Amino acid sequence: MRVRDLYLSGIGVYLPEEIQSAGSAVAKGLLPANEVEARGVKGAMVAGEMSPPEMALSAARDALKNGGVSPDELAALLYTSVWHQGPEGWGPQYYLQHFLVGDDLLAVEVKHGCNGTFSGIELAVGILRAEPDRRAALVTASDNFGTPLFQRWDAGAQNGVMGDGASAVVLTKDSGFAQLLSICTASYSNLEIADRAGEPLFPPGITEGRVLDYKTRHAAFGKQIVNADIGAEMLVAHEQRSKDCLNKALAEADVTAADIKRVIIHNVAKGDAEAYLGVLGFPLEQSTWEFGSTIGHVGASDHMISLHHLLTTGQLSPGDHVLLAGMSPGVTYKAAVVRIADVPSWSRSLTD
């Protein structure tokens, strides 16, 4: 999707103070010692008893404040997450409505895995364009993985480790610190089985007290494709769709790979990050992986947390182009390009 008429005006993040180190995880038997160096992960943020909606509320308040947008200017609240948010049969977006944005707007939960923020932004583009008087939309993401049925250090999600936290971004039709140039989606549904192999579709495992275990599912899927002799074919198609999504985002932004200053990807294991960036044609050093390795894979919040980090540590300047890219179960592929229009005052105050 080609975009020129919308801006990112504010970002807010909630980053827990506690960071559990890889060393402490090994000592507690949560992570095999021989995998620490291979994965490259250094730590994971841990939110303790802080609920995801409470973290999202904090991030949303900061995003609105930083963007100079009041809650009554919002046309939509899009709340995305990866893991469970609170009582079953209840929606976390209503918590933010109750305590922050009010009732006179569309408020929905977007379930699209760790690509949820991308999807929320993409939906917000259409929502804001639909009516001329709609001025702003809020996209939030939040997760706390510290629950009994989740293995933070060994769930098998791209061999990384899951960190807790939240992010929020405000999109406006008015000027902002970054102009959204493009946002694109691709998918390869033949691979949906990779994340459910060996598990029944019903009843859901969580209702029977089964721990989420991608490693076992992926192993079962690996046996299936070996037996069917289609592994190489699927890998080629998988990589091609990822490239196609990236190339489309660059083309619709009217830039080339050489114009990209920094690349933001999901906070995954080092080998997976290098392989993914290699397919896209970027070195690891150009990405935010080093920062991400210290906080963990924060569900759908990785990209906004990393963009916030780049801004508040003085790593971006006006005119810089930033590529945001990722994939999640489905398989869905996402890519977006933003151009930094100004270094916002809220980020400068954090570096002073």
PAFINU-37432 format. One record per residue (C-alpha): residue in one letter; x, y, z. Coordinates in steps of 0.001 Angstrom, whole numbers, padded with zeros to 6 digits, always signed. Layout:
<rs>
AXYZ ...
</rs>
This chain:
<rs>
M+000000+000000+000000 R+001418+003340-001035 V+001020+005904+001759 R+001972+009572+001884 D-000895+011181+003772 L-000342+009710+007243 Y+002292+010258+009904 L+003554+008693+013097 S+003100+011480+015628 G+003868+009748+018898 I+005282+006520+020311 G+004922+005278+023855 V+006517+002222+025444 Y+006285+000349+028705 L+009572-001405+029494 P+009693-003427+032728 E+012643-002571+034954 E+013541-006211+035600 I+015647-007934+032962 Q+016333-011616+033514 S+019762-012505+032153 A+020505-015543+030034 G+022939-016644+032730 S+020259-016642+035407 A+017934-018566+033094 V+020615-021234+032659 A+021154-021405+036408 K+017441-021998+036925 G+017331-024712+034272 L+015161-022625+031928 L+017669-022543+029066 P+020318-025108+028050 A+023787-023625+028623 N+025022-024726+025188 E+022301-022688+023482 V+023124-019292+024972 E+025937-018465+022548 A+024138-020015+019567 R+020996-017993+020146 G+022864-014817+021032 V+020178-013720+023459 K+021381-011815+026493 G+018235-011178+028492 A+014494-010756+028629 M+012300-008127+030235 V+010046-009541+032945 A+006918-007679+034041 G+006041-009803+037063 E+002385-009351+038027 M+001830-006333+035764 S-001037-007173+033409 P-000814-006547+029655 P-003735-004054+029602 E-002088-002006+032373 M+001165-001899+030407 A-000735-000964+027239 L-002486+001859+029089 S+000846+003307+030214 A+002307+003105+026692 A-000846+004608+025168 R-000817+007565+027552 D+002774+008349+026608 A+002084+007948+022880 L-000811+010418+023000 K+001203+012862+025093 N+004242+012606+022835 G+002100+012973+019730 G+000191+015988+021036 V-003104+014166+020440 S-006013+014126+022866 P-008126+010985+023320 D-011220+012657+021879 E-009410+013142+018557 L-009078+009391+018007 A-011222+007640+015407 A-010027+004156+016353 L-008201+002112+018985 L-006626-001067+017649 Y-005281-003345+020388 T-003008-006212+019381 S-001337-008985+021342 V+000206-012444+021090 W-000562-014098+024427 H-003561-014040+026771 Q-004535-010637+028124 G-006903-011210+031025 P-010186-012948+031843 E-011477-015134+029007 G-014542-013703+027287 W-013358-010121+027849 G-011558-007726+025503 P-008519-005709+026672 Q-009384-002796+024377 Y-012280-001988+026698 Y-009829-001399+029534 L-008175+001376+027533 Q-011583+002760+026577 H-012602+002860+030217 F-009464+004506+031541 L-008220+006614+028634 V-009984+007071+025307 G-013715+006857+026037 D-016492+005236+024044 D-016971+007378+020945 L-014647+005447+018640 L-014089+002059+017064 A-012177-000155+019513 V-011225-003682+018452 E-008673-006362+019243 V-006444-007413+016353 K-005084-010947+016560 H-002319-011276+013989 G+000576-012687+015950 C+003772-010695+016288 N+002880-008834+013080 G-000155-007370+014803 T+001154-003801+015006 F+001758-003801+011255 S-001808-005000+010680 G-003159-002430+013114 I-001366+000345+011237 E-002583-000986+007898 L-006164-001051+009149 A-005765+002439+010619 V-004797+003785+007192 G-008143+002679+005767 I-010099+003860+008795 L-008603+007354+008679 R-009006+007689+004936 A-012667+006623+005051 E-013945+009938+006457 P-012369+013399+005971 D-012979+014453+009588 R-011127+011502+011074 R-007784+012797+012317 A-005986+010132+014378 A-005852+006467+015377 L-004063+004594+018161 V-002427+001167+017769 T-001283-000616+020934 A+000450-003929+021617 S+001124-005604+024948 D+002085-008989+026397 N+003166-010618+029637 F+004472-014133+029003 G+005060-014959+032667 T+002275-017530+032922 P+002364-021242+033841 L+001611-022516+030325 F+004344-020547+028573 Q+008071-021308+028552 R+009587-017868+028119 W+013089-019164+027367 D+012266-022229+025325 A+008914-021901+023544 G+010569-022454+020161 A+009390-019197+018570 Q+012241-018543+016090 N+014615-019880+018768 G+014397-016633+020684 V+013246-015685+024152 M+010055-013825+024943 G+010145-010516+026788 D+007287-008623+028424 G+006310-005063+027576 A+004020-002796+025614 S+004054-000200+022863 A+001683+002311+021334 V+001833+004472+018235 V-000418+007326+017153 L-001120+007822+013448 T-002384+011197+012279 K-003293+013017+009110 D-001376+015997+010432 S+002385+016204+010517 G+004398+013909+012757 F+007975+012917+013453 A+007863+010289+010690 Q+005966+010007+007420 L+004550+006587+006581 L+005543+005934+002974 S+004368+002355+002482 I+003108-000734+004272 C+002731-004119+002615 T+001509-007623+003405 A+002154-011028+001857 S+001324-014525+003038 Y+002041-018200+002404 S-000813-020208+003901 N+000717-023539+002835 L+002947-023090+005867 E+000145-022586+008384 I+000481-026239+009361 A+004045-025624+010569 D+002737-023974+013733 R+000057-026544+014537 A+001560-029851+013378 G+000972-032664+015850 E-001761-030747+017673 P-005513-031294+017274 L-007531-028321+016064 F-010034-028954+018860 P-010214-028623+021759 P-007633-025827+022023 G-004577-026976+023944 I-004753-024059+026365 T-008183-025249+027561 E-006674-028602+028448 G-003670-027172+030245 R-001072-027909+027562 V+002060-025734+027452 L+002645-023816+024209 D+005465-025719+022484 Y+006455-024595+018991 K+009564-026796+019070 T+007547-030009+019124 R+005146-028716+016459 H+007971-027658+014157 A+009674-031030+014594 A+006458-032790+013612 F+006104-030532+010588 G+009715-031220+009604 K+009007-034954+009463 Q+005955-034343+007297 I+007758-032297+004652 V+010710-034705+004579 N+008368-037610+003968 A+006554-035617+001260 D+009861-034395-000257 I+008584-030817-000512 G+010848-029063+001996 A+013119-027357-000561 E+010158-026200-002636 M+008425-024678+000371 L+011607-022950+001540 V+012077-021299-001851 A+008455-020109-001883 H+008762-018886+001709 E+011855-016807+000983 Q+010443-015448-002266 R+007294-014150-000611 S+009392-012417+002022 K+011495-010758-000677 D+008410-009804-002686 C+006861-008081+000330 L+010057-006126+000974 N+010522-005125-002653 K+006946-003954-002891 A+007317-001806+000227 L+010510-000243-001132 A+009005+000362-004569 E+005848+001933-003186 A+007978+004145-000942 D+010006+005209-004020 V+013274+004174-002364 T+015875+001443-002828 A+017646-000742-000296 A+020606+001639-000510 D+018388+004446+000837 I+017589+002577+004055 K+019453+003829+007120 R+018284+001231+009637 V+016288-002009+009541 I+014002-003056+012388 I+013076-006723+012654 H+011628-008973+015337 N+013886-009732+018292 V+014743-013331+017433 A+017784-015576+017843 K+020957-014383+016128 G+021047-017140+013524 D+017425-016595+012571 A+017989-012838+012376 E+021047-013242+010137 A+019214-015666+007857 Y+016170-013395+007559 L+018220-010257+006970 G+020333-012159+004448 V+017224-012969+002436 L+016312-009271+002530 G+019866-008244+001641 F+020885-006391+004822 P+023698-007058+007323 L+022940-007757+010963 E+024785-004580+011973 Q+022278-002401+010113 S+019432-003811+012159 T+018326-003304+015746 W+019071-006921+016655 E+021786-006056+019195 F+019356-003968+021223 G+016609-006573+020836 S+018862-009324+022145 T+018910-007603+025535 I+015132-007371+026045 G+013642-010402+024270 H+010968-010807+021617 V+008163-008577+022931 G+005344-009988+020807 A+003902-007367+018469 S+005788-004529+020194 D+009306-005172+018850 H+009244-002653+016023 M+007804+000316+017909 I+010048-000330+020922 S+013088-000448+018631 L+012042+002675+016713 H+011575+004444+020042 H+015057+003244+021054 L+016662+004547+017849 L+015057+007941+018356 T+015834+008312+022048 T+019467+007252+021602 G+020107+009722+018803 Q+020578+007154+016051 L+018186+008748+013539 S+018162+012130+011810 P+015657+013986+009603 G+015590+012488+006127 D+016584+008972+007247 H+014554+006081+005883 V+013765+003181+008195 L+012578-000234+007041 L+010407-002253+009389 A+009999-005904+008443 G+008879-009172+009964 M+007068-012464+009641 S+004753-014385+011919 P+002790-017667+011944 G+000392-017957+009039 V+002826-017342+007452 T+002405-013582+007090 Y+005105-011219+005897 K+005097-007488+006604 A+007214-004555+005507 A+006860-000806+005933 V+009012+002211+005174 V+008972+005452+007145 R+010922+008649+006565 I+012054+010581+009636 A+010724+014105+009264 D+011979+015464+012574 V+013629+014279+015759 P+010742+014789+018210 S+011203+016876+021317 W+010146+014004+023578 S+013012+011872+022281 R+015522+014699+022670 S+014493+015214+026273 L+015268+011588+027011 T+018788+011902+025616 D+019632+015208+027327 
</rs>
